[in-house]
Amino acid sequence: MQGQIYRKYPFWSLAGPFLGFLAIQTGVQSIIQLAIELPYLLDAYTELMRETAAGSIPAAQEIMDVYVQTAAPALRLIAAHQAEIAAAASGATLVLTGILFAKDRKLEKRCGMMPPGRASAGKYWMLLVFGAAGSPAATCLMAMAQAAFADNAYQQTSAGVYAASFPVQVICLGILIPLAEEMMFRGILYKRYRERQDFWYSALCSAILFSFMHTNMTQMVYTFLLGLMLAYVYEKFGSFCAPLILHILMNTVSLVLTWAGGFAFLSRDPLLLAAAAVGGAFICSVMFVLIQRIRPGNTDPNIG
């Protein structure tokens, strides 16, 4: 796959989509939050104008206090709907990534690039097992290391996203957000890195950018390692469906186990927690060895 596409501006072919992705997400999220806050802020403004008209001119601190008190319900509302807001912001990026994804595939055809060999549908059971075992194993390992409990930013993020109802969590966090992230970080960035670079360089760069999107250290470490694995299965299976399925499965299994109380049950007993972590890691290791043996054709021999 290397060396067959030469873009006029290679830096901007990578930076442009990433910055556009960030801008769309930030812009949509800001617009939604402003739409929630605006009625409350207008109420505060109306109250202050009423006091001013009555001859009472509030001090600067009083004005600030009124705005803070009036905006408090809006901030609580935003916190309670973090999952929906994040999903809406991620979903908005699909317009950009969908257009770029389609253009890149057409460009590959025009340049005469051979499509990657694809693993047969019968191989996808490995991803299902890997995702089902990997998600609880990773969570249990973080709990054993006390990483999640010591990370206040992670705790605040988790509290916000898990405030939504379970069906909303599955739709937003289990499906829509993974789809948007895979379109950007594997479908666009990883594939564009691979136009000129080897697998490991492309996987590392796309994984670093993927982890950068997450705001706390626990998630950054987890998503960096996940990003490497998602790039690996993309390369091995030769299809965008492979990392998408694995990402959706990892997120959804975590949501289901949290909702069903599985992690709460395991965390009561350190031995159970350790057994789940070790058992899940062992199953993932076996699946990784099986995935490593996939040779659908046109696969970089340097990745093993």
Residue frames relative to the residue before (quaternion, step in Angstrom):
aa qw qx qy qz dx dy dz
M 1.0000 0.0000 0.0000 0.0000 0.00 0.00 0.00
Q 0.6022 0.6002 -0.3659 0.3786 3.59 1.12 -0.53
G 0.8522 0.2833 -0.1625 0.4089 3.49 -1.31 0.45
Q 0.5853 0.6094 -0.3716 0.3845 3.60 1.18 0.17
I 0.7437 0.2602 -0.1886 0.5862 3.59 1.22 -0.30
Y 0.0430 -0.7829 0.6207 0.0031 3.57 -0.84 1.01
R 0.1940 -0.7989 0.5634 0.0818 3.53 -0.50 1.20
K 0.5917 -0.6054 0.4074 0.3427 3.56 -1.11 0.73
Y 0.7848 0.1268 -0.0550 0.6041 3.58 1.01 -0.83
P 0.1825 -0.8421 0.4951 0.1112 3.62 0.29 1.22
F 0.6334 0.5321 -0.3494 0.4400 3.61 1.00 -0.75
W 0.7277 0.4321 -0.2476 0.4716 3.57 0.81 -1.00
S 0.5554 0.5857 -0.4058 0.4287 3.60 1.19 -0.32
L 0.7016 0.3940 -0.2463 0.5402 3.57 1.29 -0.40
A 0.7010 0.4692 -0.2731 0.4625 3.57 0.86 -0.98
G 0.6243 0.5806 -0.3433 0.3941 3.59 0.97 -0.81
P 0.6989 0.4504 -0.2879 0.4751 3.62 0.73 -0.96
F 0.6555 0.5196 -0.3217 0.4436 3.59 0.96 -0.85
L 0.6761 0.4749 -0.2933 0.4809 3.58 0.92 -0.89
G 0.6234 0.5335 -0.3339 0.4640 3.58 1.07 -0.71
F 0.6199 0.5442 -0.3157 0.4690 3.55 1.07 -0.84
L 0.6745 0.4882 -0.2863 0.4741 3.57 0.90 -0.97
A 0.6649 0.5196 -0.3065 0.4404 3.58 0.93 -0.91
I 0.6553 0.5024 -0.3122 0.4699 3.59 0.96 -0.86
Q 0.6626 0.5057 -0.3108 0.4568 3.58 0.86 -0.93
T 0.6915 0.4776 -0.2814 0.4632 3.57 0.81 -1.02
G 0.6685 0.5184 -0.3008 0.4404 3.57 0.93 -0.91
V 0.6801 0.4782 -0.2935 0.4719 3.58 0.85 -0.94
Q 0.6486 0.5134 -0.3221 0.4604 3.58 0.95 -0.85
S 0.6622 0.5068 -0.3048 0.4601 3.59 0.96 -0.84
I 0.6430 0.5228 -0.3182 0.4604 3.58 1.01 -0.83
I 0.6570 0.5021 -0.3129 0.4673 3.60 0.94 -0.86
Q 0.6719 0.4944 -0.3020 0.4614 3.57 0.89 -0.90
L 0.6425 0.5139 -0.3215 0.4688 3.58 1.01 -0.79
A 0.6357 0.5329 -0.3269 0.4527 3.57 1.02 -0.81
I 0.6511 0.4962 -0.3072 0.4852 3.59 1.11 -0.70
E 0.7245 0.4618 -0.2470 0.4482 3.57 0.90 -0.93
L 0.5785 0.6606 -0.3724 0.3004 3.58 1.02 -0.81
P 0.6670 0.4908 -0.3446 0.4421 3.69 0.75 -0.81
Y 0.6566 0.5043 -0.3098 0.4675 3.58 1.02 -0.78
L 0.6561 0.5044 -0.3086 0.4690 3.58 1.00 -0.81
L 0.6282 0.5239 -0.3330 0.4690 3.58 1.07 -0.70
D 0.6137 0.5369 -0.3415 0.4674 3.56 1.09 -0.71
A 0.6480 0.5091 -0.3163 0.4700 3.58 1.00 -0.85
Y 0.6465 0.5222 -0.3135 0.4594 3.56 0.98 -0.86
T 0.6469 0.5236 -0.3111 0.4590 3.57 0.97 -0.87
E 0.6488 0.5202 -0.3079 0.4623 3.56 1.01 -0.86
L 0.6658 0.4973 -0.3017 0.4672 3.57 0.95 -0.85
M 0.6431 0.5145 -0.3189 0.4692 3.61 1.03 -0.77
R 0.6232 0.5387 -0.3349 0.4574 3.55 1.09 -0.73
E 0.6598 0.4988 -0.3052 0.4719 3.58 0.98 -0.86
T 0.6470 0.5232 -0.3156 0.4561 3.56 1.02 -0.83
A 0.6554 0.5143 -0.3026 0.4630 3.58 1.01 -0.86
A 0.6639 0.4981 -0.2966 0.4723 3.56 1.14 -0.60
G 0.6117 -0.5877 0.3384 0.4073 3.55 1.29 0.03
S 0.6126 0.5191 -0.3564 0.4778 3.57 1.25 0.03
I 0.1408 -0.8002 0.5803 0.0554 3.56 -0.45 1.20
P 0.3040 -0.7867 0.5053 0.1826 3.61 -0.36 1.19
A 0.4971 -0.6340 0.5058 0.3085 3.53 -1.19 0.64
A 0.6964 -0.4786 0.3301 0.4206 3.55 -1.29 0.35
Q 0.6624 0.5038 -0.3127 0.4578 3.60 0.95 -0.85
E 0.6314 0.5276 -0.3304 0.4624 3.59 1.05 -0.74
I 0.6255 0.5304 -0.3318 0.4662 3.58 1.03 -0.80
M 0.6583 0.5086 -0.3010 0.4663 3.57 0.96 -0.93
D 0.6542 0.5188 -0.3164 0.4502 3.58 0.93 -0.85
V 0.6388 0.5257 -0.3263 0.4573 3.57 0.99 -0.83
Y 0.6742 0.4929 -0.2990 0.4617 3.58 0.90 -0.90
V 0.6514 0.5167 -0.3175 0.4560 3.58 0.97 -0.85
Q 0.6824 0.4850 -0.2870 0.4655 3.58 0.89 -0.93
T 0.6761 0.4923 -0.2962 0.4613 3.57 0.98 -0.83
A 0.6998 0.4723 -0.2702 0.4628 3.60 1.03 -0.79
A 0.4714 0.7083 -0.4375 0.2909 3.61 1.18 -0.36
P 0.6672 0.4808 -0.3340 0.4606 3.68 0.83 -0.80
A 0.6254 0.5362 -0.3393 0.4541 3.60 1.07 -0.71
L 0.6579 0.5066 -0.3089 0.4638 3.58 0.96 -0.83
R 0.6323 0.5119 -0.3292 0.4793 3.57 1.08 -0.72
L 0.6363 0.5274 -0.3189 0.4640 3.56 1.04 -0.78
I 0.6450 0.5103 -0.3142 0.4742 3.58 0.98 -0.83
A 0.6579 0.5143 -0.3090 0.4551 3.58 0.94 -0.90
A 0.6804 0.4987 -0.2873 0.4537 3.58 1.03 -0.79
H 0.7647 0.3207 -0.1757 0.5306 3.59 1.20 -0.41
Q 0.1808 0.8147 -0.5279 0.1577 3.56 1.06 0.73
A 0.6432 0.5371 -0.3327 0.4325 3.59 0.94 -0.84
E 0.6847 0.4793 -0.2890 0.4669 3.59 0.87 -0.95
I 0.6513 0.5115 -0.3206 0.4597 3.60 0.98 -0.83
A 0.6602 0.5027 -0.3059 0.4667 3.59 0.94 -0.89
A 0.6566 0.5098 -0.3116 0.4602 3.58 1.00 -0.81
A 0.6396 0.5170 -0.3255 0.4665 3.59 1.01 -0.79
A 0.6572 0.5019 -0.3056 0.4720 3.58 0.99 -0.84
S 0.6611 0.4902 -0.3027 0.4806 3.59 1.00 -0.81
G 0.6489 0.5355 -0.3180 0.4372 3.56 0.95 -0.86
A 0.6208 0.5584 -0.3392 0.4333 3.58 1.08 -0.71
T 0.6332 0.5453 -0.3359 0.4346 3.60 1.13 -0.57
L 0.5379 0.6544 -0.4032 0.3461 3.61 1.18 -0.39
V 0.5500 0.5852 -0.4029 0.4390 3.60 1.17 -0.42
L 0.6829 0.4781 -0.2749 0.4791 3.56 0.88 -1.02
T 0.7341 0.4392 -0.2597 0.4481 3.58 0.65 -1.08
G 0.6101 0.5545 -0.3547 0.4410 3.59 1.08 -0.64
I 0.6536 0.5013 -0.3034 0.4790 3.58 0.99 -0.86
L 0.6855 0.4831 -0.2881 0.4623 3.59 0.87 -0.96
F 0.6269 0.5444 -0.3319 0.4477 3.58 1.00 -0.83
A 0.6776 0.4845 -0.2895 0.4716 3.59 0.89 -0.94
K 0.6531 0.5117 -0.3150 0.4609 3.61 0.98 -0.83
D 0.6540 0.5193 -0.3213 0.4466 3.60 0.94 -0.81
R 0.6532 0.4980 -0.3278 0.4668 3.59 0.96 -0.79
K 0.6403 0.5106 -0.3259 0.4722 3.61 1.04 -0.76
L 0.6361 0.5294 -0.3253 0.4574 3.57 1.03 -0.79
E 0.6224 0.5371 -0.3373 0.4587 3.57 1.00 -0.77
K 0.6602 0.4999 -0.3103 0.4668 3.59 0.95 -0.82
R 0.6580 0.5131 -0.3129 0.4537 3.59 0.95 -0.87
C 0.7009 0.4503 -0.2608 0.4878 3.57 1.08 -0.72
G 0.4985 -0.6953 0.4025 0.3257 3.56 1.26 0.07
M 0.3289 0.7537 -0.5084 0.2557 3.58 1.15 0.52
M 0.4345 -0.6824 0.5223 0.2697 3.54 -0.95 0.87
P 0.4380 -0.6723 0.5103 0.3095 3.62 -0.83 0.82
P 0.5475 -0.6298 0.4226 0.3537 3.59 -0.99 0.72
G 0.5357 -0.5986 0.4784 0.3547 3.53 -1.14 0.61
R 0.2549 -0.7935 0.5386 0.1233 3.55 -0.89 0.88
A 0.4787 -0.6436 0.5172 0.2987 3.53 -1.08 0.78
S 0.5504 -0.6187 0.4421 0.3448 3.56 -1.08 0.63
A 0.6524 -0.5309 0.3757 0.3891 3.56 -1.23 0.52
G 0.6134 0.5846 -0.3402 0.4077 3.58 1.15 -0.61
K 0.6232 0.5522 -0.3428 0.4349 3.59 1.24 -0.27
Y 0.5628 0.6620 -0.3771 0.3207 3.58 1.17 -0.45
W 0.4924 0.6479 -0.4449 0.3739 3.59 1.20 -0.21
M 0.5750 0.5936 -0.3759 0.4192 3.59 1.17 -0.58
L 0.6517 0.5056 -0.3118 0.4715 3.58 1.01 -0.80
L 0.6303 0.5383 -0.3375 0.4462 3.57 1.00 -0.78
V 0.6772 0.4711 -0.2888 0.4858 3.58 0.93 -0.90
F 0.6382 0.5335 -0.3269 0.4486 3.58 0.96 -0.88
G 0.6909 0.4826 -0.2842 0.4572 3.58 0.86 -0.92
A 0.6628 0.5139 -0.3035 0.4523 3.56 0.97 -0.88
A 0.7237 0.4065 -0.2419 0.5025 3.60 1.05 -0.72
G 0.6644 0.5595 -0.3072 0.3888 3.57 1.00 -0.82
S 0.6442 0.5465 -0.3319 0.4197 3.56 0.96 -0.81
P 0.7105 0.4124 -0.2914 0.4901 3.67 0.74 -0.87
A 0.6076 0.5587 -0.3643 0.4314 3.61 1.05 -0.67
A 0.6711 0.4972 -0.2995 0.4613 3.58 0.89 -0.92
T 0.6634 0.5056 -0.3080 0.4575 3.58 0.93 -0.88
C 0.6682 0.4953 -0.2986 0.4680 3.57 0.95 -0.86
L 0.6299 0.5238 -0.3374 0.4638 3.59 1.02 -0.73
M 0.6500 0.5022 -0.3192 0.4726 3.60 0.98 -0.81
A 0.6461 0.5138 -0.3231 0.4628 3.58 1.03 -0.77
M 0.6477 0.5169 -0.3169 0.4613 3.58 1.00 -0.83
A 0.7004 0.4446 -0.2601 0.4942 3.58 1.07 -0.75
Q 0.3847 -0.7409 0.4551 0.3098 3.57 1.36 -0.14
A 0.3245 0.7764 -0.4907 0.2260 3.59 1.23 0.35
A 0.6977 0.4779 -0.2858 0.4506 3.57 0.82 -0.98
F 0.6823 0.5005 -0.2954 0.4435 3.59 0.97 -0.85
A 0.6902 0.4768 -0.2778 0.4682 3.60 1.10 -0.65
D 0.6504 0.5114 -0.3038 0.4724 3.58 1.26 -0.37
N 0.2880 -0.7963 0.5076 0.1593 3.60 -0.19 1.28
A 0.6272 0.5403 -0.3356 0.4495 3.57 1.03 -0.79
Y 0.6394 0.5170 -0.3191 0.4712 3.57 1.03 -0.78
Q 0.6449 0.5251 -0.3138 0.4581 3.58 0.97 -0.87
Q 0.6688 0.4931 -0.3046 0.4656 3.60 0.94 -0.85
T 0.6430 0.5166 -0.3206 0.4658 3.58 1.00 -0.82
S 0.6618 0.5123 -0.3032 0.4558 3.57 0.92 -0.92
A 0.6459 0.5266 -0.3227 0.4488 3.57 0.94 -0.88
G 0.6694 0.5093 -0.2992 0.4506 3.57 1.02 -0.80
V 0.7309 0.4386 -0.2615 0.4528 3.57 0.75 -1.01
Y 0.6939 0.4588 -0.2855 0.4760 3.59 1.09 -0.61
A 0.4695 0.6663 -0.4492 0.3658 3.59 1.26 0.14
A 0.5949 0.5761 -0.3607 0.4290 3.59 1.18 -0.48
S 0.6046 -0.5385 0.4277 0.4020 3.57 -1.25 0.34
F 0.6631 -0.5428 0.3367 0.3903 3.57 -1.17 0.54
P 0.6548 0.4916 -0.3472 0.4571 3.68 0.83 -0.76
V 0.6374 0.5174 -0.3269 0.4682 3.59 1.03 -0.76
Q 0.6211 0.5432 -0.3340 0.4557 3.58 1.01 -0.79
V 0.6707 0.5016 -0.3050 0.4533 3.58 0.88 -0.95
I 0.6802 0.4865 -0.2933 0.4633 3.59 0.89 -0.92
C 0.7490 0.4201 -0.2235 0.4610 3.57 0.81 -1.05
L 0.7976 0.3206 -0.1508 0.4881 3.56 0.65 -1.17
G 0.7082 0.4755 -0.2643 0.4500 3.55 1.10 -0.67
I 0.8078 0.2575 -0.1140 0.5179 3.59 1.04 -0.71
L 0.7605 0.4310 -0.2501 0.4163 3.59 0.48 -1.20
I 0.6912 0.4707 -0.2905 0.4651 3.61 0.82 -0.93
P 0.6462 0.4917 -0.3422 0.4728 3.67 0.88 -0.73
L 0.6247 0.5351 -0.3453 0.4518 3.60 1.00 -0.75
A 0.6758 0.4886 -0.2943 0.4668 3.59 0.87 -0.95
E 0.6758 0.4927 -0.3008 0.4584 3.59 0.93 -0.86
E 0.6637 0.4974 -0.3178 0.4595 3.60 0.94 -0.79
M 0.6113 0.5468 -0.3545 0.4492 3.58 0.99 -0.74
M 0.7136 0.4466 -0.2596 0.4732 3.59 0.94 -0.86
F 0.8192 0.3548 -0.1639 0.4197 3.55 0.51 -1.22
R 0.7355 0.2950 -0.2320 0.5641 3.61 1.10 -0.42
G 0.7053 0.4893 -0.2834 0.4276 3.59 0.79 -0.97
I 0.7685 0.2934 -0.1686 0.5431 3.60 1.03 -0.75
L 0.7819 0.3848 -0.2285 0.4340 3.59 0.33 -1.22
Y 0.6773 0.4801 -0.3146 0.4602 3.62 0.74 -0.94
K 0.6757 0.4965 -0.3018 0.4537 3.58 0.87 -0.92
R 0.6672 0.4880 -0.3127 0.4678 3.60 1.00 -0.71
Y 0.5987 0.5267 -0.3602 0.4840 3.59 1.07 -0.63
R 0.6793 0.5168 -0.2910 0.4322 3.59 0.96 -0.87
E 0.5108 0.6423 -0.4279 0.3786 3.58 1.20 -0.23
R 0.8135 0.1965 -0.0877 0.5402 3.60 1.12 -0.64
Q 0.7520 0.3849 -0.1996 0.4966 3.59 1.15 -0.46
D 0.5762 -0.5755 0.4416 0.3766 3.55 -1.30 0.25
F 0.7463 -0.4287 0.2644 0.4353 3.54 -1.29 0.17
W 0.7253 0.4744 -0.2859 0.4089 3.59 0.66 -1.08
Y 0.6196 0.5224 -0.3455 0.4732 3.59 1.02 -0.73
S 0.6777 0.4973 -0.2873 0.4593 3.58 0.90 -0.95
A 0.6665 0.5043 -0.3014 0.4589 3.56 0.95 -0.89
L 0.6618 0.5107 -0.3091 0.4535 3.59 0.94 -0.87
C 0.6807 0.4922 -0.3006 0.4517 3.59 0.84 -0.95
S 0.6851 0.4710 -0.2943 0.4714 3.60 0.87 -0.89
A 0.6434 0.5170 -0.3250 0.4616 3.61 1.06 -0.70
I 0.6262 0.5297 -0.3391 0.4609 3.60 1.03 -0.74
L 0.6692 0.4849 -0.2983 0.4776 3.58 0.92 -0.89
F 0.6183 0.5448 -0.3282 0.4616 3.58 1.08 -0.77
S 0.6899 0.4673 -0.2861 0.4731 3.60 0.87 -0.90
F 0.5822 0.5974 -0.3597 0.4180 3.58 1.15 -0.64
M 0.6222 0.5745 -0.3317 0.4156 3.58 1.14 -0.61
H 0.6866 0.4537 -0.2735 0.4979 3.59 1.22 -0.35
T 0.4309 -0.8001 0.3874 0.1551 3.50 -0.79 1.14
N 0.7454 0.3265 -0.2387 0.5299 3.63 1.15 0.01
M 0.6609 -0.5703 0.3260 0.3629 3.55 -1.16 0.69
T 0.6237 0.5503 -0.3495 0.4312 3.60 0.98 -0.78
Q 0.7009 0.4495 -0.2674 0.4849 3.56 0.85 -0.95
M 0.6240 0.5534 -0.3504 0.4261 3.60 1.01 -0.69
V 0.6558 0.4911 -0.3097 0.4825 3.59 0.96 -0.83
Y 0.6709 0.5066 -0.2963 0.4533 3.56 0.89 -0.98
T 0.7214 0.4465 -0.2700 0.4553 3.59 0.81 -0.96
F 0.5715 0.5625 -0.3924 0.4506 3.61 1.14 -0.43
L 0.6835 0.4653 -0.2812 0.4871 3.58 0.87 -0.96
L 0.6364 0.5163 -0.3251 0.4719 3.58 1.02 -0.80
G 0.6351 0.5462 -0.3284 0.4365 3.58 0.99 -0.82
L 0.6304 0.5195 -0.3311 0.4723 3.58 1.03 -0.75
M 0.6786 0.4872 -0.2974 0.4622 3.57 0.91 -0.90
L 0.6443 0.5231 -0.3267 0.4523 3.60 0.97 -0.77
A 0.6385 0.4976 -0.3250 0.4888 3.59 1.04 -0.74
Y 0.6339 0.5457 -0.3285 0.4386 3.58 1.01 -0.80
V 0.7017 0.4427 -0.2863 0.4792 3.60 0.82 -0.90
Y 0.5650 0.5661 -0.3875 0.4585 3.60 1.16 -0.52
E 0.6785 0.4925 -0.2802 0.4675 3.54 0.92 -0.98
K 0.7111 0.4777 -0.2652 0.4424 3.56 0.86 -0.95
F 0.7418 0.3975 -0.2253 0.4908 3.58 0.91 -0.89
G 0.3407 -0.7849 0.4629 0.2315 3.57 1.23 -0.37
S 0.6998 0.4066 -0.2586 0.5274 3.57 1.20 0.43
F 0.5336 -0.6287 0.4730 0.3104 3.55 -1.07 0.79
C 0.5661 0.6169 -0.3801 0.3931 3.58 1.16 -0.55
A 0.6132 0.5939 -0.3571 0.3792 3.60 1.04 -0.73
P 0.7209 0.3935 -0.2789 0.4976 3.66 0.66 -0.92
L 0.6089 0.5564 -0.3622 0.4341 3.60 1.05 -0.64
I 0.6592 0.4996 -0.3054 0.4718 3.58 0.91 -0.91
L 0.6760 0.4969 -0.3044 0.4511 3.58 0.86 -0.94
H 0.6567 0.5120 -0.3117 0.4577 3.60 0.92 -0.87
I 0.6604 0.4965 -0.3076 0.4719 3.59 0.89 -0.91
L 0.6675 0.5080 -0.3060 0.4504 3.56 0.93 -0.88
M 0.6387 0.5288 -0.3321 0.4496 3.60 0.92 -0.87
N 0.6880 0.4779 -0.2835 0.4668 3.58 0.88 -0.95
T 0.6947 0.4970 -0.2855 0.4345 3.57 0.86 -0.98
V 0.6328 0.5228 -0.3356 0.4622 3.59 0.97 -0.81
S 0.6405 0.5216 -0.3224 0.4623 3.58 0.98 -0.82
L 0.6550 0.5093 -0.3088 0.4649 3.59 0.98 -0.85
V 0.6628 0.5123 -0.3070 0.4517 3.57 0.92 -0.92
L 0.6845 0.4829 -0.2954 0.4594 3.59 0.87 -0.92
T 0.6278 0.5189 -0.3337 0.4746 3.59 1.06 -0.70
W 0.6741 0.4992 -0.2856 0.4635 3.58 0.91 -0.99
A 0.7166 0.4483 -0.2495 0.4725 3.60 0.98 -0.85
G 0.5172 -0.6623 0.4070 0.3580 3.60 1.26 -0.11
G 0.3417 0.7744 -0.4784 0.2339 3.59 1.23 0.26
F 0.6908 0.4613 -0.2890 0.4759 3.58 0.88 -0.89
A 0.6174 0.5342 -0.3485 0.4605 3.59 1.05 -0.70
F 0.6434 0.5203 -0.3149 0.4650 3.58 1.03 -0.81
L 0.6852 0.4903 -0.2878 0.4553 3.59 0.87 -0.94
S 0.6704 0.5295 -0.3049 0.4210 3.58 0.98 -0.84
R 0.5505 0.6185 -0.4012 0.3916 3.61 1.22 -0.24
D 0.7820 0.2293 -0.0983 0.5712 3.58 1.13 -0.67
P 0.4152 -0.7292 0.4824 0.2514 3.63 -0.52 1.10
L 0.6320 0.5368 -0.3425 0.4418 3.60 1.05 -0.66
L 0.6439 0.5031 -0.3167 0.4815 3.58 1.01 -0.80
L 0.6361 0.5350 -0.3194 0.4551 3.55 1.00 -0.87
A 0.6745 0.4880 -0.2865 0.4742 3.57 0.93 -0.92
A 0.6474 0.5248 -0.3204 0.4503 3.58 0.98 -0.85
A 0.6530 0.5052 -0.3128 0.4695 3.58 0.99 -0.83
A 0.6567 0.5116 -0.3107 0.4587 3.59 0.97 -0.85
V 0.6991 0.4622 -0.2741 0.4718 3.58 0.84 -0.99
G 0.6603 0.5142 -0.3093 0.4516 3.57 0.94 -0.88
G 0.6694 0.4930 -0.2972 0.4696 3.55 0.94 -0.88
A 0.6484 0.5145 -0.3143 0.4648 3.57 1.01 -0.83
F 0.6332 0.5286 -0.3316 0.4579 3.59 1.02 -0.75
I 0.6567 0.5021 -0.3109 0.4691 3.58 0.91 -0.91
C 0.6468 0.5133 -0.3170 0.4666 3.60 0.98 -0.84
S 0.6308 0.5354 -0.3340 0.4515 3.59 1.02 -0.75
V 0.6463 0.5083 -0.3157 0.4736 3.56 0.98 -0.84
M 0.6644 0.4951 -0.3054 0.4693 3.59 0.92 -0.90
F 0.6278 0.5413 -0.3427 0.4421 3.58 1.02 -0.76
V 0.6378 0.5186 -0.3246 0.4679 3.58 0.98 -0.83
L 0.6628 0.4925 -0.3063 0.4736 3.60 0.97 -0.83
I 0.6455 0.5060 -0.3193 0.4747 3.58 0.98 -0.81
Q 0.6160 0.5698 -0.3327 0.4304 3.57 1.06 -0.81
R 0.6846 0.5028 -0.2799 0.4473 3.60 1.09 -0.66
I 0.4875 0.6632 -0.4431 0.3553 3.58 1.25 -0.15
R 0.0252 0.7857 -0.6163 0.0484 3.58 -0.85 1.00
P 0.0094 -0.8505 0.5259 -0.0035 3.61 0.37 1.17
G 0.6241 -0.5117 0.3592 0.4687 3.60 1.23 -0.25
N 0.8267 0.1529 -0.1574 0.5181 3.59 -1.08 0.80
T 0.4481 0.6729 -0.4700 0.3543 3.58 1.11 0.60
D 0.5223 -0.6424 0.4588 0.3224 3.57 -0.93 0.88
P 0.3657 -0.7596 0.4875 0.2269 3.63 -0.50 1.08
N 0.5984 0.6028 -0.3628 0.3834 3.61 1.16 -0.40
I 0.6494 0.5217 -0.3467 0.4311 3.62 1.15 -0.27
G 0.5608 -0.6464 0.3791 0.3521 3.63 1.21 0.07
